[in-house]
Amino acid sequence: MFDARWLTLKFPTLLMVLLTLGTSAAFANDLLRFSIGNKNSPAFPPYQWYDFCGGGYQGFNKELYRRLAVDLGYSAIFSEADFADNSSQLQKNSLALVATKKADFTLTHPAFITAGDGFILGKTPVLQISQVVLLPVDRPDISDISDLKTMTGASMVTPEVKNHFRNFGVELTMKKSSSLEESLKNLASSEVDYWMTSKFVAQHLINEYGLQNKVKFSGLDLGTASRFYMVTNTSENNARLMTRVDDLIASYYQTGYIDFLKFSVMKKWLATRSCAEKSE
């Protein structure tokens, strides 16, 4: 009969190595890797930004990932994507980590997924973002997309959005702004003619800066809301987990957790937004 005491006496170092490897392997199996933003990329509140004061990523994406990992019985770790100067490129860079199996999951728009890419897209949307157009309060409303041809907008618009409008024969003219706040303030002072952004973000920033009498929502309908889904690669374990992820996302909506999370991270962003700016 094998006696482990003999192994301990003869090869104590070997035994410790074997035990350490076993423990490390078990720990690694309990980790779930999520692709996150890049600390040097622009902040995309309330969904993701980097806190240069306390260190670490913040936002809706991170908190959702942590909750999913816990409910799946894992610990979340975050894999940093390559630098990107706009949200579309950041999604592409995050997907690249999932494709190369350097991350297990990320949140993305289906437009960045094509057949044969080796991805599994979730069935339940995590986010449904309604895009709206805001105008200075003294400007007449616009009723057709073609009206944007002769107007200058605040530039927080991604290349994909510009390409979308080109399909309707509209070439957007934009004035660059470095942040959501700058876009809103440029609009309130009539330095730009309109600002296209998320309705959720706009409502909170307008209230934060007390600009209810300076800007207004246009009645222009930009179409359906953008929907974002969890995505993973085709590894056996991740494919199995995606079914559970879909069920969890559905339950988060039913319990109100998604709405709670959006409001709580927006509140945190407004309170600590200066920490998203890297000191020179």
DONU-55136 format. One record per residue: residue number from 1; chain; x, y, z of N, C-alpha, C in turn. Coordinates in steps of 0.05 Angstrom, whole numbers, padded with zeros to 5 digits. Layout:
// residues N
   pos   unit      n_x      n_y      n_z     ca_x     ca_y     ca_z      c_x      c_y      c_z
   NUM      A        X        Y        Z        X        Y        Z        X        Y        Z
...
//
This chain:
// residues 280
   pos   unit      n_x      n_y      n_z     ca_x     ca_y     ca_z      c_x      c_y      c_z
     1      A    00017   -00024    00000    00000    00000    00000    00018    00025    00000
     2      A    00009    00046   -00016    00025    00070   -00017    00022    00086    00008
     3      A    00044    00095    00019    00044    00111    00044    00054    00139    00037
     4      A    00037    00159    00039    00044    00187    00033    00066    00197    00051
     5      A    00068    00185    00076    00089    00194    00094    00116    00188    00083
     6      A    00119    00167    00068    00145    00160    00055    00153    00182    00035
     7      A    00133    00191    00019    00138    00212    00000    00146    00238    00014
     8      A    00133    00244    00036    00139    00268    00051    00168    00267    00062
     9      A    00176    00244    00072    00202    00241    00084    00224    00242    00062
    10      A    00219    00229    00040    00240    00226    00020    00241    00251    00001
    11      A    00218    00261   -00006    00217    00283   -00025    00199    00305   -00016
    12      A    00206    00318    00006    00188    00339    00017    00184    00362   -00002
    13      A    00204    00370   -00017    00202    00393   -00035    00183    00386   -00058
    14      A    00186    00361   -00069    00169    00352   -00091    00140    00352   -00082
    15      A    00135    00343   -00058    00107    00342   -00048    00095    00370   -00047
    16      A    00111    00389   -00038    00101    00417   -00035    00095    00428   -00063
    17      A    00112    00422   -00082    00107    00432   -00110    00082    00420   -00121
    18      A    00078    00394   -00117    00053    00381   -00127    00028    00393   -00114
    19      A    00030    00398   -00088    00007    00409   -00074    00001    00438   -00084
    20      A    00022    00453   -00088    00019    00481   -00098    00007    00481   -00126
    21      A    00017    00463   -00143    00006    00462   -00170   -00023    00454   -00170
    22      A   -00030    00436   -00153   -00058    00427   -00151   -00076    00449   -00141
    23      A   -00066    00464   -00121   -00082    00487   -00111   -00085    00508   -00132
    24      A   -00063    00514   -00146   -00064    00535   -00167   -00083    00528   -00189
    25      A   -00083    00503   -00197   -00101    00494   -00218   -00130    00496   -00210
    26      A   -00136    00489   -00185   -00163    00491   -00175   -00172    00520   -00174
    27      A   -00153    00537   -00166   -00160    00566   -00164   -00165    00577   -00191
    28      A   -00148    00569   -00211   -00151    00580   -00238   -00178    00572   -00250
    29      A   -00187    00548   -00243   -00213    00539   -00254   -00236    00554   -00242
    30      A   -00232    00568   -00220   -00253    00584   -00207   -00254    00613   -00217
    31      A   -00236    00620   -00236   -00235    00647   -00246   -00250    00649   -00272
    32      A   -00264    00672   -00275   -00277    00678   -00301   -00266    00705   -00310
    33      A   -00255    00705   -00335   -00241    00728   -00345   -00260    00745   -00363
    34      A   -00261    00771   -00357   -00278    00789   -00372   -00261    00810   -00385
    35      A   -00266    00815   -00411   -00251    00835   -00425   -00262    00863   -00417
    36      A   -00244    00881   -00409   -00252    00907   -00399   -00239    00928   -00416
    37      A   -00244    00953   -00411   -00232    00975   -00427   -00203    00978   -00423
    38      A   -00192    01000   -00434   -00164    01007   -00431   -00163    01033   -00414
    39      A   -00145    01033   -00394   -00145    01056   -00376   -00138    01082   -00390
    40      A   -00124    01081   -00413   -00116    01105   -00427   -00136    01113   -00449
    41      A   -00157    01097   -00453   -00178    01104   -00472   -00197    01124   -00460
    42      A   -00211    01139   -00476   -00231    01158   -00465   -00251    01143   -00447
    43      A   -00261    01157   -00427   -00282    01146   -00410   -00308    01144   -00425
    44      A   -00323    01122   -00420   -00349    01119   -00433   -00370    01114   -00411
    45      A   -00375    01135   -00395   -00393    01132   -00372   -00422    01130   -00382
    46      A   -00439    01117   -00366   -00433    01104   -00341   -00425    01075   -00344
    47      A   -00417    01068   -00369   -00412    01039   -00374   -00384    01030   -00367
    48      A   -00364    01047   -00373   -00337    01040   -00363   -00318    01064   -00364
    49      A   -00302    01065   -00343   -00281    01085   -00342   -00260    01075   -00322
    50      A   -00237    01088   -00321   -00216    01080   -00302   -00213    01102   -00281
    51      A   -00212    01093   -00256   -00209    01111   -00233   -00179    01115   -00227
    52      A   -00168    01139   -00235   -00140    01144   -00231   -00134    01154   -00203
    53      A   -00155    01159   -00187   -00151    01167   -00159   -00146    01142   -00141
    54      A   -00165    01124   -00143   -00163    01100   -00126   -00152    01076   -00141
    55      A   -00150    01078   -00168   -00141    01055   -00184   -00163    01035   -00189
    56      A   -00163    01024   -00213   -00183    01004   -00219   -00205    01014   -00238
    57      A   -00217    00995   -00252   -00239    01001   -00270   -00265    01005   -00255
    58      A   -00282    01022   -00266   -00308    01027   -00254   -00329    01026   -00276
    59      A   -00354    01025   -00268   -00376    01027   -00287   -00394    01003   -00288
    60      A   -00415    01006   -00304   -00435    00986   -00307   -00424    00959   -00315
    61      A   -00406    00959   -00335   -00395    00934   -00345   -00381    00918   -00323
    62      A   -00363    00932   -00308   -00348    00918   -00288   -00366    00906   -00266
    63      A   -00386    00922   -00257   -00404    00913   -00236   -00421    00890   -00245
    64      A   -00430    00891   -00270   -00445    00869   -00281   -00428    00843   -00283
    65      A   -00404    00846   -00292   -00386    00823   -00294   -00381    00810   -00267
    66      A   -00377    00827   -00247   -00372    00816   -00220   -00396    00801   -00210
    67      A   -00420    00812   -00214   -00445    00799   -00205   -00449    00773   -00220
    68      A   -00444    00772   -00246   -00447    00748   -00261   -00428    00726   -00251
    69      A   -00403    00734   -00247   -00383    00714   -00237   -00392    00702   -00211
    70      A   -00400    00719   -00192   -00409    00709   -00166   -00433    00690   -00169
    71      A   -00452    00697   -00185   -00476    00681   -00188   -00471    00655   -00203
    72      A   -00449    00655   -00218   -00441    00630   -00232   -00422    00613   -00216
    73      A   -00414    00623   -00192   -00396    00608   -00175   -00366    00613   -00181
    74      A   -00360    00636   -00193   -00332    00642   -00200   -00324    00669   -00187
    75      A   -00298    00675   -00190   -00287    00701   -00183   -00280    00715   -00209
    76      A   -00287    00741   -00212   -00282    00756   -00236   -00254    00767   -00236
    77      A   -00241    00764   -00259   -00216    00779   -00264   -00219    00794   -00290
    78      A   -00204    00815   -00294   -00209    00833   -00317   -00184    00834   -00334
    79      A   -00188    00829   -00360   -00167    00830   -00380   -00169    00857   -00395
    80      A   -00148    00872   -00395   -00149    00899   -00407   -00145    00897   -00437
    81      A   -00164    00910   -00452   -00162    00911   -00481   -00141    00931   -00490
    82      A   -00134    00930   -00515   -00116    00950   -00527   -00129    00977   -00527
    83      A   -00112    00998   -00528   -00122    01025   -00529   -00140    01030   -00553
    84      A   -00161    01046   -00549   -00179    01054   -00570   -00188    01082   -00564
    85      A   -00192    01098   -00585   -00200    01126   -00581   -00230    01130   -00585
    86      A   -00245    01108   -00590   -00274    01110   -00592   -00286    01084   -00582
    87      A   -00312    01084   -00575   -00325    01061   -00564   -00327    01038   -00583
    88      A   -00330    01043   -00609   -00332    01022   -00628   -00306    01006   -00630
    89      A   -00283    01020   -00631   -00258    01006   -00632   -00252    00991   -00607
    90      A   -00262    01002   -00584   -00257    00989   -00558   -00273    00963   -00557
    91      A   -00297    00962   -00569   -00312    00937   -00570   -00297    00916   -00587
    92      A   -00286    00925   -00609   -00271    00907   -00627   -00246    00896   -00612
    93      A   -00233    00913   -00597   -00209    00904   -00583   -00216    00885   -00561
    94      A   -00239    00890   -00548   -00248    00872   -00527   -00256    00844   -00538
    95      A   -00268    00845   -00561   -00275    00820   -00575   -00251    00804   -00583
    96      A   -00229    00818   -00590   -00204    00805   -00598   -00193    00788   -00575
    97      A   -00196    00798   -00550   -00187    00782   -00527   -00204    00757   -00523
    98      A   -00230    00759   -00528   -00247    00735   -00526   -00240    00715   -00548
    99      A   -00236    00725   -00572   -00230    00708   -00595   -00204    00692   -00591
   100      A   -00185    00705   -00579   -00159    00692   -00574   -00157    00678   -00547
   101      A   -00181    00676   -00534   -00183    00662   -00509   -00166    00674   -00486
   102      A   -00161    00700   -00488   -00148    00714   -00467   -00169    00726   -00447
   103      A   -00194    00724   -00456   -00217    00731   -00439   -00240    00712   -00445
   104      A   -00258    00708   -00426   -00280    00690   -00431   -00306    00703   -00441
   105      A   -00311    00727   -00430   -00336    00741   -00437   -00331    00771   -00440
   106      A   -00348    00784   -00456   -00349    00813   -00457   -00377    00821   -00466
   107      A   -00382    00847   -00465   -00408    00859   -00472   -00404    00873   -00499
   108      A   -00421    00868   -00518   -00417    00881   -00544   -00443    00884   -00560
   109      A   -00441    00899   -00581   -00463    00903   -00600   -00461    00881   -00621
   110      A   -00483    00869   -00630   -00482    00848   -00650   -00470    00856   -00677
   111      A   -00469    00882   -00682   -00458    00892   -00708   -00429    00884   -00711
   112      A   -00415    00879   -00688   -00387    00872   -00689   -00382    00841   -00691
   113      A   -00404    00826   -00692   -00403    00797   -00694   -00411    00788   -00722
   114      A   -00395    00772   -00735   -00403    00761   -00761   -00401    00731   -00760
   115      A   -00416    00718   -00777   -00417    00688   -00777   -00389    00677   -00783
   116      A   -00382    00657   -00768   -00356    00644   -00772   -00333    00656   -00756
   117      A   -00340    00676   -00740   -00319    00689   -00723   -00312    00672   -00699
   118      A   -00328    00652   -00693   -00322    00635   -00670   -00332    00646   -00644
   119      A   -00354    00662   -00645   -00366    00674   -00621   -00393    00661   -00616
   120      A   -00402    00662   -00591   -00429    00654   -00584   -00442    00679   -00572
   121      A   -00463    00689   -00584   -00476    00713   -00575   -00499    00706   -00557
   122      A   -00502    00719   -00534   -00524    00714   -00516   -00551    00720   -00530
   123      A   -00572    00709   -00519   -00599    00713   -00530   -00615    00735   -00516
   124      A   -00606    00742   -00492   -00620    00763   -00476   -00604    00789   -00476
   125      A   -00615    00811   -00487   -00600    00836   -00487   -00595    00846   -00458
   126      A   -00571    00855   -00454   -00564    00866   -00427   -00571    00895   -00425
   127      A   -00566    00910   -00447   -00571    00938   -00447   -00588    00945   -00472
   128      A   -00607    00963   -00469   -00622    00974   -00492   -00619    01004   -00490
   129      A   -00602    01016   -00507   -00595    01044   -00504   -00610    01060   -00526
   130      A   -00627    01078   -00517   -00643    01095   -00535   -00627    01120   -00541
   131      A   -00621    01124   -00567   -00607    01148   -00576   -00626    01171   -00581
   132      A   -00619    01195   -00572   -00636    01218   -00576   -00620    01241   -00587
   133      A   -00634    01261   -00597   -00621    01286   -00606   -00629    01308   -00588
   134      A   -00610    01323   -00578   -00616    01347   -00561   -00609    01372   -00576
   135      A   -00624    01393   -00570   -00621    01419   -00584   -00619    01441   -00563
   136      A   -00607    01464   -00571   -00610    01488   -00553   -00640    01495   -00551
   137      A   -00648    01504   -00528   -00676    01508   -00523   -00689    01528   -00542
   138      A   -00674    01547   -00553   -00686    01567   -00570   -00686    01560   -00599
   139      A   -00676    01536   -00606   -00675    01527   -00634   -00701    01513   -00641
   140      A   -00711    01517   -00666   -00735    01502   -00674   -00728    01472   -00676
   141      A   -00749    01456   -00672   -00744    01427   -00672   -00739    01417   -00701
   142      A   -00728    01393   -00703   -00724    01381   -00729   -00741    01356   -00731
   143      A   -00750    01350   -00755   -00768    01328   -00758   -00758    01306   -00777
   144      A   -00736    01311   -00790   -00726    01292   -00810   -00695    01290   -00807
   145      A   -00685    01266   -00812   -00656    01262   -00810   -00641    01280   -00829
   146      A   -00653    01286   -00852   -00639    01302   -00872   -00633    01330   -00861
   147      A   -00648    01339   -00840   -00643    01365   -00828   -00614    01367   -00817
   148      A   -00603    01345   -00809   -00577    01344   -00797   -00554    01352   -00817
   149      A   -00561    01351   -00843   -00541    01358   -00863   -00529    01385   -00860
   150      A   -00546    01404   -00852   -00537    01432   -00850   -00530    01441   -00822
   151      A   -00528    01421   -00804   -00523    01427   -00776   -00496    01416   -00767
   152      A   -00486    01427   -00745   -00461    01417   -00733   -00467    01405   -00706
   153      A   -00458    01381   -00702   -00464    01367   -00677   -00439    01365   -00659
   154      A   -00444    01359   -00634   -00422    01353   -00615   -00411    01326   -00621
   155      A   -00385    01323   -00623   -00373    01298   -00632   -00367    01279   -00610
   156      A   -00387    01264   -00602   -00382    01240   -00586   -00394    01216   -00601
   157      A   -00395    01219   -00628   -00407    01200   -00646   -00386    01181   -00657
   158      A   -00392    01155   -00657   -00372    01135   -00667   -00373    01134   -00697
   159      A   -00351    01123   -00709   -00351    01119   -00739   -00375    01103   -00749
   160      A   -00384    01083   -00733   -00406    01066   -00742   -00432    01083   -00744
   161      A   -00435    01102   -00726   -00459    01119   -00727   -00458    01137   -00752
   162      A   -00434    01148   -00758   -00431    01164   -00782   -00438    01148   -00807
   163      A   -00428    01123   -00808   -00433    01106   -00831   -00463    01099   -00833
   164      A   -00476    01096   -00810   -00505    01091   -00810   -00520    01114   -00824
   165      A   -00512    01138   -00817   -00526    01161   -00829   -00519    01165   -00859
   166      A   -00496    01156   -00866   -00488    01158   -00895   -00507    01140   -00912
   167      A   -00517    01119   -00899   -00536    01102   -00914   -00562    01117   -00921
   168      A   -00567    01138   -00906   -00591    01155   -00912   -00583    01180   -00927
   169      A   -00559    01181   -00937   -00550    01204   -00952   -00543    01228   -00935
   170      A   -00537    01224   -00910   -00531    01246   -00891   -00502    01243   -00882
   171      A   -00486    01264   -00888   -00458    01265   -00879   -00458    01284   -00855
   172      A   -00452    01272   -00831   -00452    01288   -00807   -00428    01306   -00805
   173      A   -00432    01331   -00797   -00411    01350   -00791   -00409    01353   -00761
   174      A   -00386    01348   -00750   -00383    01348   -00721   -00361    01366   -00711
   175      A   -00366    01377   -00687   -00345    01392   -00672   -00335    01374   -00650
   176      A   -00309    01369   -00649   -00298    01351   -00630   -00301    01361   -00601
   177      A   -00309    01343   -00583   -00309    01350   -00555   -00297    01326   -00540
   178      A   -00283    01332   -00518   -00267    01312   -00504   -00283    01296   -00484
   179      A   -00307    01304   -00478   -00323    01291   -00457   -00352    01295   -00461
   180      A   -00368    01279   -00447   -00397    01283   -00447   -00405    01311   -00437
   181      A   -00392    01319   -00415   -00398    01345   -00403   -00392    01368   -00423
   182      A   -00370    01366   -00437   -00362    01387   -00456   -00383    01388   -00479
   183      A   -00392    01364   -00488   -00412    01364   -00509   -00438    01378   -00500
   184      A   -00446    01372   -00475   -00471    01385   -00465   -00467    01415   -00462
   185      A   -00445    01423   -00451   -00440    01452   -00447   -00438    01467   -00473
   186      A   -00425    01455   -00493   -00424    01467   -00520   -00452    01470   -00532
   187      A   -00469    01451   -00526   -00497    01452   -00536   -00512    01475   -00521
   188      A   -00509    01476   -00495   -00523    01496   -00479   -00515    01524   -00487
   189      A   -00490    01528   -00495   -00481    01554   -00503   -00484    01559   -00533
   190      A   -00497    01541   -00547   -00503    01543   -00576   -00478    01543   -00593
   191      A   -00456    01531   -00583   -00432    01528   -00599   -00435    01505   -00619
   192      A   -00454    01488   -00614   -00462    01467   -00633   -00492    01468   -00636
   193      A   -00502    01455   -00657   -00531    01456   -00663   -00546    01433   -00650
   194      A   -00532    01411   -00645   -00546    01388   -00633   -00525    01370   -00620
   195      A   -00535    01352   -00603   -00519    01331   -00591   -00534    01305   -00592
   196      A   -00522    01284   -00602   -00534    01258   -00604   -00522    01240   -00583
   197      A   -00538    01229   -00565   -00527    01213   -00543   -00549    01195   -00531
   198      A   -00541    01180   -00511   -00560    01163   -00497   -00580    01180   -00481
   199      A   -00605    01173   -00482   -00626    01188   -00467   -00620    01186   -00437
   200      A   -00612    01163   -00427   -00606    01159   -00399   -00583    01178   -00390
   201      A   -00562    01179   -00405   -00539    01197   -00398   -00548    01226   -00400
   202      A   -00562    01233   -00421   -00571    01261   -00424   -00588    01271   -00400
   203      A   -00607    01255   -00392   -00625    01263   -00370   -00609    01268   -00345
   204      A   -00590    01251   -00338   -00574    01254   -00314   -00556    01279   -00315
   205      A   -00543    01283   -00338   -00525    01306   -00340   -00539    01332   -00340
   206      A   -00562    01333   -00353   -00578    01358   -00353   -00587    01365   -00325
   207      A   -00595    01345   -00310   -00603    01350   -00282   -00579    01358   -00265
   208      A   -00556    01345   -00269   -00532    01350   -00254   -00523    01379   -00257
   209      A   -00524    01390   -00281   -00514    01417   -00287   -00537    01437   -00287
   210      A   -00561    01429   -00282   -00583    01448   -00281   -00589    01462   -00307
   211      A   -00588    01447   -00329   -00591    01459   -00355   -00618    01454   -00368
   212      A   -00638    01449   -00351   -00665    01443   -00362   -00676    01466   -00378
   213      A   -00667    01491   -00373   -00677    01514   -00387   -00659    01522   -00410
   214      A   -00638    01506   -00415   -00619    01513   -00436   -00620    01493   -00460
   215      A   -00628    01469   -00455   -00629    01448   -00476   -00656    01434   -00475
   216      A   -00662    01421   -00498   -00687    01406   -00499   -00683    01382   -00517
   217      A   -00701    01362   -00513   -00701    01338   -00529   -00716    01343   -00555
   218      A   -00704    01335   -00578   -00717    01337   -00603   -00738    01314   -00606
   219      A   -00758    01319   -00622   -00778    01299   -00628   -00769    01280   -00650
   220      A   -00745    01284   -00661   -00735    01267   -00683   -00731    01239   -00673
   221      A   -00743    01220   -00687   -00741    01191   -00680   -00717    01179   -00695
   222      A   -00697    01170   -00680   -00673    01158   -00693   -00676    01128   -00697
   223      A   -00699    01117   -00691   -00703    01089   -00696   -00702    01073   -00670
   224      A   -00698    01047   -00673   -00698    01029   -00649   -00673    01033   -00632
   225      A   -00676    01025   -00607   -00653    01027   -00588   -00631    01007   -00596
   226      A   -00606    01015   -00589   -00584    00997   -00593   -00584    00976   -00571
   227      A   -00580    00951   -00578   -00580    00929   -00558   -00553    00917   -00556
   228      A   -00544    00912   -00532   -00518    00900   -00526   -00522    00874   -00512
   229      A   -00505    00854   -00519   -00507    00827   -00509   -00481    00817   -00498
   230      A   -00482    00797   -00480   -00458    00783   -00472   -00449    00765   -00495
   231      A   -00423    00762   -00498   -00412    00745   -00519   -00389    00729   -00507
   232      A   -00385    00705   -00517   -00363    00688   -00509   -00352    00673   -00533
   233      A   -00331    00658   -00528   -00319    00641   -00550   -00332    00613   -00549
   234      A   -00323    00596   -00566   -00335    00569   -00568   -00322    00548   -00551
   235      A   -00306    00555   -00531   -00295    00535   -00513   -00318    00521   -00499
   236      A   -00315    00496   -00493   -00336    00479   -00482   -00349    00491   -00457
   237      A   -00332    00499   -00438   -00342    00510   -00413   -00357    00536   -00417
   238      A   -00346    00554   -00433   -00359    00579   -00437   -00386    00576   -00452
   239      A   -00387    00558   -00471   -00412    00553   -00486   -00433    00543   -00466
   240      A   -00425    00526   -00447   -00444    00517   -00428   -00453    00539   -00409
   241      A   -00434    00556   -00402   -00441    00578   -00383   -00460    00599   -00396
   242      A   -00458    00602   -00423   -00474    00623   -00435   -00504    00619   -00431
   243      A   -00513    00594   -00430   -00541    00589   -00424   -00549    00600   -00397
   244      A   -00531    00595   -00377   -00536    00605   -00350   -00535    00636   -00349
   245      A   -00516    00647   -00365   -00514    00676   -00366   -00539    00689   -00376
   246      A   -00551    00677   -00397   -00576    00687   -00408   -00598    00686   -00387
   247      A   -00600    00664   -00372   -00620    00662   -00351   -00616    00683   -00329
   248      A   -00591    00688   -00322   -00585    00708   -00302   -00592    00736   -00311
   249      A   -00585    00743   -00336   -00592    00769   -00346   -00622    00774   -00345
   250      A   -00637    00753   -00353   -00667    00755   -00352   -00676    00760   -00324
   251      A   -00664    00746   -00305   -00672    00749   -00277   -00665    00777   -00266
   252      A   -00642    00788   -00276   -00634    00815   -00267   -00654    00836   -00276
   253      A   -00666    00832   -00299   -00687    00850   -00309   -00712    00847   -00292
   254      A   -00719    00823   -00286   -00744    00818   -00271   -00742    00829   -00243
   255      A   -00719    00828   -00231   -00716    00838   -00203   -00709    00868   -00202
   256      A   -00704    00881   -00225   -00698    00909   -00226   -00668    00915   -00222
   257      A   -00652    00894   -00221   -00623    00898   -00216   -00609    00914   -00238
   258      A   -00616    00910   -00263   -00604    00924   -00285   -00609    00954   -00282
   259      A   -00634    00962   -00277   -00640    00991   -00273   -00626    01002   -00249
   260      A   -00626    00986   -00227   -00611    00995   -00203   -00582    01000   -00209
   261      A   -00570    00982   -00224   -00541    00984   -00229   -00535    01008   -00247
   262      A   -00552    01013   -00267   -00548    01036   -00284   -00548    01062   -00268
   263      A   -00568    01065   -00250   -00570    01089   -00235   -00548    01092   -00214
   264      A   -00539    01070   -00202   -00519    01071   -00181   -00492    01078   -00193
   265      A   -00485    01067   -00217   -00459    01074   -00228   -00459    01102   -00240
   266      A   -00483    01111   -00250   -00484    01138   -00260   -00480    01158   -00237
   267      A   -00491    01152   -00214   -00487    01169   -00190   -00458    01169   -00182
   268      A   -00445    01146   -00183   -00417    01145   -00176   -00400    01161   -00196
   269      A   -00407    01159   -00222   -00392    01174   -00242   -00394    01204   -00237
   270      A   -00418    01213   -00232   -00422    01242   -00228   -00407    01252   -00203
   271      A   -00404    01235   -00183   -00390    01243   -00158   -00360    01241   -00161
   272      A   -00350    01225   -00179   -00320    01220   -00180   -00309    01224   -00208
   273      A   -00323    01238   -00226   -00315    01239   -00254   -00287    01252   -00258
   274      A   -00279    01270   -00240   -00252    01282   -00243   -00230    01261   -00241
   275      A   -00236    01238   -00228   -00216    01217   -00225   -00213    01201   -00250
   276      A   -00230    01205   -00270   -00227    01191   -00296   -00207    01206   -00314
   277      A   -00196    01228   -00305   -00177    01243   -00320   -00149    01238   -00309
   278      A   -00131    01228   -00327   -00104    01221   -00319   -00088    01246   -00314
   279      A   -00074    01248   -00291   -00057    01271   -00286   -00032    01270   -00303
   280      A   -00025    01293   -00313    00000    01294   -00329    00024    01295   -00312
//
